[in-house]
Amino acid sequence: MSDHFPTSNNPAALPDTEIPPVIPAPEPLLPEYIAKAGKPLKKGETPAVRSDIIPYFGQVTDPEIGLDVNELGLIYALEVDKKGNVTGEMTVTAPGCPFADTMLQSAADALAMAKGVGEVTIKLVWNPPWDFAMISDQAKLDLDLF
């Protein structure tokens, strides 16, 4: 028998060696997505304002739930700069959502269609974690959650 493999199940009979510390398994990595769409505004075009582009989220639905991303409370941030460029942050209902990348790109594409919008960048974020409390009252009615 090799000296490296003890032949006894009795811990007292094991060789006097230092036991390495237990290293915890890393937390599962959450996917990171950044969706881009649009192009710079032409000189002289009037940039959009935030309130004019929010309705464009209505074109983007969560395929598993069937409601738009704004009604579901998935939009966390949305900014429009002086050049009409849009940056936003959104989440999905679960870390394992198989449609996360598609929904982000659909959101970026929808916003890029709005008049006065230049380049669009939407980033997937995980904090705060989404929960049912973020759903609009109308969407709760649609889902029979009241």
Backbone as CSV, one residue per row, in Angstrom:
resi,resn,N_x,N_y,N_z,CA_x,CA_y,CA_z,C_x,C_y,C_z
1,MET,0.842,-1.181,0.000,0.000,0.000,0.000,0.885,1.241,0.000
2,SER,0.362,2.265,-0.605,1.086,3.529,-0.687,0.968,4.284,0.628
3,ASP,1.985,5.059,0.949,1.950,5.877,2.156,0.958,7.036,2.027
4,HIS,0.553,7.351,0.827,-0.325,8.491,0.606,-1.791,8.170,0.880
5,PHE,-2.158,6.915,0.882,-3.549,6.535,1.082,-3.671,5.691,2.324
6,PRO,-4.287,6.243,3.388,-4.409,5.469,4.621,-5.306,4.263,4.403
7,THR,-5.024,3.209,5.124,-5.796,1.976,4.989,-6.823,1.819,6.090
8,SER,-6.913,2.800,7.003,-7.832,2.698,8.122,-8.898,3.774,8.021
9,ASN,-10.090,3.446,8.500,-11.153,4.443,8.583,-11.093,5.199,9.908
10,ASN,-10.201,4.832,10.771,-10.057,5.470,12.068,-9.245,6.758,11.883
11,PRO,-9.853,7.944,12.164,-9.123,9.198,11.957,-7.844,9.274,12.775
12,ALA,-7.800,8.617,13.937,-6.592,8.652,14.763,-5.450,7.915,14.088
13,ALA,-5.788,7.017,13.166,-4.750,6.241,12.500,-4.225,6.936,11.248
14,LEU,-4.828,8.077,10.884,-4.375,8.792,9.686,-3.047,9.466,9.967
15,PRO,-2.216,9.609,8.954,-0.920,10.265,9.174,-1.122,11.696,9.672
16,ASP,-0.156,12.182,10.380,-0.205,13.517,10.955,0.115,14.539,9.866
17,THR,-0.857,14.901,9.075,-0.654,15.883,8.010,-1.623,17.025,8.215
18,GLU,-1.265,18.144,7.674,-2.117,19.323,7.796,-3.263,19.215,6.788
19,ILE,-4.460,19.453,7.265,-5.631,19.390,6.394,-5.844,20.774,5.800
20,PRO,-5.943,20.860,4.484,-6.135,22.179,3.862,-7.503,22.746,4.245
21,PRO,-7.616,24.068,4.307,-8.904,24.669,4.651,-9.937,24.396,3.558
22,VAL,-11.182,24.358,3.985,-12.262,24.171,3.024,-12.503,25.506,2.341
23,ILE,-12.461,25.489,1.038,-12.705,26.693,0.249,-14.141,26.623,-0.247
24,PRO,-14.965,27.610,0.112,-16.359,27.552,-0.325,-16.459,27.675,-1.837
25,ALA,-17.459,27.025,-2.365,-17.705,27.125,-3.806,-18.108,28.552,-4.131
26,PRO,-17.664,29.067,-5.272,-18.049,30.438,-5.627,-19.545,30.513,-5.908
27,GLU,-20.106,31.698,-5.663,-21.506,31.893,-6.000,-21.643,31.780,-7.516
28,PRO,-22.780,31.273,-7.977,-22.934,31.181,-9.426,-22.885,32.572,-10.044
29,LEU,-22.235,32.676,-11.157,-22.136,33.963,-11.836,-23.450,34.270,-12.531
30,LEU,-23.924,35.473,-12.343,-25.134,35.899,-13.030,-24.724,36.455,-14.384
31,PRO,-25.521,36.175,-15.396,-25.145,36.650,-16.732,-25.121,38.175,-16.798
32,GLU,-24.230,38.691,-17.605,-24.140,40.123,-17.847,-24.459,40.371,-19.305
33,TYR,-25.387,41.271,-19.538,-25.756,41.621,-20.904,-25.802,43.136,-21.021
34,ILE,-25.363,43.623,-22.143,-25.518,45.027,-22.500,-26.028,45.033,-23.931
35,ALA,-27.171,45.657,-24.124,-27.768,45.730,-25.458,-27.578,47.142,-26.004
36,LYS,-27.271,47.219,-27.277,-27.060,48.517,-27.934,-27.889,48.582,-29.204
37,ALA,-28.350,49.792,-29.511,-29.118,50.015,-30.737,-29.038,51.499,-31.084
38,GLY,-29.552,51.848,-32.242,-29.638,53.250,-32.658,-28.356,53.779,-33.255
39,LYS,-28.406,55.053,-33.596,-27.247,55.750,-34.157,-27.322,57.208,-33.717
40,PRO,-26.213,57.918,-33.756,-26.233,59.318,-33.305,-27.272,60.134,-34.080
41,LEU,-27.877,61.084,-33.384,-28.833,61.974,-34.048,-28.110,62.846,-35.059
42,LYS,-28.830,63.196,-36.097,-28.277,64.131,-37.078,-28.265,65.523,-36.462
43,LYS,-27.335,66.326,-36.932,-27.210,67.691,-36.421,-28.536,68.431,-36.635
44,GLY,-28.975,69.095,-35.581,-30.209,69.860,-35.664,-31.453,69.102,-35.220
45,GLU,-31.357,67.758,-35.096,-32.513,66.987,-34.616,-32.720,67.271,-33.135
46,THR,-33.975,67.385,-32.739,-34.308,67.637,-31.345,-34.273,66.326,-30.571
47,PRO,-33.507,66.289,-29.476,-33.451,65.056,-28.686,-34.781,64.791,-27.973
48,ALA,-35.072,63.534,-27.803,-36.281,63.113,-27.086,-36.149,63.449,-25.607
49,VAL,-37.294,63.463,-24.943,-37.292,63.572,-23.486,-37.753,62.230,-22.934
50,ARG,-37.363,61.979,-21.711,-37.606,60.681,-21.071,-39.073,60.261,-21.147
51,SER,-39.969,61.164,-20.822,-41.397,60.807,-20.783,-41.944,60.400,-22.150
52,ASP,-41.315,60.863,-23.233,-41.774,60.499,-24.579,-41.354,59.096,-24.991
53,ILE,-40.302,58.571,-24.376,-39.818,57.259,-24.827,-40.285,56.106,-23.939
54,ILE,-40.725,56.390,-22.734,-41.177,55.321,-21.839,-42.254,54.440,-22.478
55,PRO,-43.237,55.024,-23.207,-44.261,54.165,-23.819,-43.701,53.112,-24.789
56,TYR,-42.501,53.318,-25.317,-41.914,52.347,-26.244,-41.600,51.022,-25.561
57,PHE,-41.472,51.034,-24.234,-41.285,49.776,-23.510,-42.518,48.879,-23.627
58,GLY,-43.651,49.465,-23.949,-44.873,48.692,-24.123,-44.795,47.688,-25.260
59,GLN,-43.833,47.863,-26.146,-43.637,46.934,-27.262,-42.835,45.699,-26.867
60,VAL,-42.288,45.704,-25.662,-41.395,44.627,-25.226,-42.084,43.832,-24.118
61,THR,-42.418,42.595,-24.409,-43.096,41.768,-23.416,-42.190,40.653,-22.923
62,ASP,-42.440,40.257,-21.692,-41.781,39.074,-21.137,-42.522,37.879,-21.736
63,PRO,-41.852,37.050,-22.542,-42.548,35.957,-23.232,-43.152,34.911,-22.299
64,GLU,-42.622,34.804,-21.093,-43.159,33.810,-20.159,-44.392,34.318,-19.419
65,ILE,-44.494,35.638,-19.259,-45.598,36.207,-18.495,-46.619,36.887,-19.404
66,GLY,-46.150,37.442,-20.513,-47.054,38.055,-21.477,-47.399,39.505,-21.192
67,LEU,-46.667,40.156,-20.291,-46.885,41.573,-20.006,-45.625,42.352,-20.353
68,ASP,-45.820,43.669,-20.593,-44.655,44.445,-21.012,-43.708,44.718,-19.836
69,VAL,-42.463,44.998,-20.185,-41.399,45.120,-19.190,-41.597,46.297,-18.244
70,ASN,-42.271,47.343,-18.696,-42.521,48.477,-17.815,-43.594,48.136,-16.794
71,GLU,-44.670,47.499,-17.224,-45.739,47.101,-16.304,-45.242,46.082,-15.275
72,LEU,-44.277,45.270,-15.662,-43.720,44.279,-14.742,-42.724,44.885,-13.758
73,GLY,-42.358,46.141,-13.961,-41.407,46.780,-13.055,-39.970,46.367,-13.305
74,LEU,-39.661,46.003,-14.550,-38.316,45.533,-14.877,-37.359,46.667,-15.247
75,ILE,-37.897,47.878,-15.455,-37.063,49.019,-15.828,-36.631,49.730,-14.551
76,TYR,-35.328,49.780,-14.306,-34.811,50.383,-13.079,-34.273,51.792,-13.288
77,ALA,-33.782,52.101,-14.458,-33.213,53.424,-14.710,-33.355,53.743,-16.191
78,LEU,-33.526,55.031,-16.482,-33.618,55.479,-17.872,-33.223,56.945,-17.923
79,GLU,-32.184,57.244,-18.674,-31.680,58.608,-18.811,-31.546,58.954,-20.282
80,VAL,-31.834,60.213,-20.606,-31.635,60.720,-21.963,-30.718,61.927,-21.852
81,ASP,-29.604,61.907,-22.596,-28.687,63.045,-22.525,-29.055,64.112,-23.561
82,LYS,-28.263,65.193,-23.601,-28.554,66.325,-24.495,-28.447,65.961,-25.968
83,LYS,-27.769,64.867,-26.278,-27.621,64.433,-27.668,-28.679,63.400,-28.049
84,GLY,-29.598,63.085,-27.132,-30.643,62.103,-27.413,-30.206,60.667,-27.171
85,ASN,-29.001,60.490,-26.646,-28.537,59.136,-26.338,-29.202,58.654,-25.054
86,VAL,-29.595,57.397,-25.052,-30.344,56.825,-23.942,-29.507,55.750,-23.266
87,THR,-29.455,55.809,-21.932,-28.861,54.731,-21.153,-29.919,54.259,-20.163
88,GLY,-29.957,52.962,-19.967,-30.942,52.415,-19.052,-30.445,51.159,-18.378
89,GLU,-31.148,50.817,-17.320,-30.882,49.573,-16.602,-32.208,48.853,-16.432
90,MET,-32.165,47.563,-16.670,-33.354,46.752,-16.451,-32.951,45.400,-15.911
91,THR,-33.914,44.681,-15.419,-33.679,43.351,-14.889,-34.666,42.394,-15.536
92,VAL,-34.624,41.157,-15.118,-35.592,40.154,-15.546,-36.157,39.506,-14.284
93,THR,-37.189,38.711,-14.446,-37.892,38.185,-13.280,-37.116,37.113,-12.524
94,ALA,-36.129,36.493,-13.164,-35.356,35.447,-12.492,-33.965,35.357,-13.126
95,PRO,-32.945,35.062,-12.315,-31.586,34.965,-12.865,-31.439,33.944,-13.991
96,GLY,-32.245,32.911,-13.985,-32.155,31.888,-15.023,-33.023,32.162,-16.237
97,CYS,-33.537,33.370,-16.362,-34.435,33.704,-17.475,-33.751,33.437,-18.813
98,PRO,-34.317,32.542,-19.631,-33.685,32.226,-20.909,-33.861,33.326,-21.957
99,PHE,-34.662,34.349,-21.644,-34.944,35.408,-22.613,-34.288,36.733,-22.242
100,ALA,-33.405,36.738,-21.262,-32.807,37.987,-20.778,-32.147,38.771,-21.906
101,ASP,-31.290,38.128,-22.679,-30.591,38.850,-23.740,-31.555,39.343,-24.805
102,THR,-32.560,38.545,-25.144,-33.545,38.929,-26.160,-34.384,40.111,-25.676
103,MET,-34.805,40.079,-24.414,-35.626,41.167,-23.882,-34.834,42.472,-23.823
104,LEU,-33.573,42.414,-23.423,-32.754,43.619,-23.388,-32.583,44.204,-24.778
105,GLN,-32.276,43.344,-25.743,-32.080,43.844,-27.106,-33.380,44.392,-27.673
106,SER,-34.486,43.729,-27.376,-35.789,44.232,-27.836,-36.080,45.606,-27.236
107,ALA,-35.733,45.805,-25.964,-35.937,47.106,-25.322,-35.076,48.177,-25.999
108,ALA,-33.809,47.866,-26.242,-32.925,48.831,-26.902,-33.435,49.155,-28.300
109,ASP,-33.850,48.139,-29.049,-34.366,48.355,-30.405,-35.632,49.201,-30.392
110,ALA,-36.529,48.942,-29.429,-37.782,49.694,-29.346,-37.508,51.169,-29.051
111,LEU,-36.629,51.435,-28.092,-36.325,52.827,-27.760,-35.645,53.543,-28.915
112,ALA,-34.812,52.835,-29.662,-34.100,53.443,-30.787,-35.066,53.885,-31.886
113,MET,-36.266,53.341,-31.906,-37.266,53.717,-32.914,-37.957,55.041,-32.581
114,ALA,-37.847,55.505,-31.353,-38.526,56.729,-30.931,-37.880,57.943,-31.589
115,LYS,-38.719,58.906,-31.945,-38.229,60.146,-32.545,-37.345,60.871,-31.532
116,GLY,-36.190,61.329,-31.985,-35.289,62.083,-31.131,-34.352,61.244,-30.288
117,VAL,-34.321,59.934,-30.537,-33.416,59.050,-29.796,-32.214,58.720,-30.669
118,GLY,-31.040,58.851,-30.081,-29.803,58.501,-30.763,-29.387,57.088,-30.408
119,GLU,-28.212,56.969,-29.847,-27.708,55.651,-29.462,-28.342,55.208,-28.144
120,VAL,-28.642,53.922,-28.053,-29.297,53.364,-26.870,-28.411,52.269,-26.286
121,THR,-28.226,52.311,-24.980,-27.488,51.268,-24.259,-28.328,50.855,-23.054
122,ILE,-28.677,49.579,-22.999,-29.442,49.034,-21.881,-28.602,47.939,-21.233
123,LYS,-28.424,48.067,-19.921,-27.608,47.108,-19.174,-28.505,46.252,-18.280
124,LEU,-28.216,44.963,-18.217,-28.912,44.060,-17.311,-28.316,44.198,-15.922
125,VAL,-29.178,44.434,-14.926,-28.731,44.552,-13.532,-29.516,43.571,-12.672
126,TRP,-28.964,43.265,-11.514,-29.584,42.284,-10.618,-29.971,42.866,-9.271
127,ASN,-29.598,44.113,-9.002,-29.933,44.727,-7.727,-30.746,45.981,-7.956
128,PRO,-31.845,46.130,-7.287,-32.413,45.172,-6.336,-33.024,43.988,-7.065
129,PRO,-33.059,42.831,-6.424,-33.688,41.680,-7.071,-35.168,41.966,-7.334
130,TRP,-35.646,41.546,-8.462,-37.050,41.765,-8.825,-37.945,40.902,-7.956
131,ASP,-39.117,41.441,-7.604,-40.140,40.630,-6.958,-41.517,41.146,-7.371
132,PHE,-42.557,40.424,-6.992,-43.913,40.735,-7.438,-44.390,42.109,-6.984
133,ALA,-43.811,42.656,-5.932,-44.219,43.979,-5.457,-43.911,45.071,-6.485
134,MET,-43.040,44.790,-7.453,-42.644,45.783,-8.446,-43.627,45.877,-9.612
135,ILE,-44.551,44.957,-9.686,-45.524,44.944,-10.778,-46.517,46.081,-10.578
136,SER,-46.902,46.745,-11.673,-47.890,47.815,-11.587,-49.241,47.249,-11.142
137,ASP,-50.086,48.123,-10.614,-51.412,47.677,-10.180,-52.211,47.094,-11.341
138,GLN,-52.108,47.729,-12.516,-52.837,47.213,-13.684,-52.357,45.819,-14.050
139,ALA,-51.052,45.595,-14.021,-50.526,44.269,-14.349,-50.945,43.246,-13.305
140,LYS,-51.024,43.662,-12.041,-51.512,42.732,-10.993,-52.940,42.322,-11.268
141,LEU,-53.757,43.276,-11.728,-55.137,42.937,-12.115,-55.139,41.957,-13.291
142,ASP,-54.292,42.244,-14.288,-54.223,41.369,-15.468,-53.797,39.961,-15.109
143,LEU,-52.968,39.833,-14.085,-52.470,38.522,-13.658,-53.299,37.890,-12.533
144,ASP,-54.393,38.567,-12.152,-55.244,38.113,-11.054,-54.459,37.963,-9.755
145,LEU,-53.603,38.930,-9.463,-52.812,38.883,-8.237,-53.462,39.654,-7.093
146,PHE,-54.581,40.299,-7.344,-55.308,40.999,-6.265,-56.339,40.087,-5.676
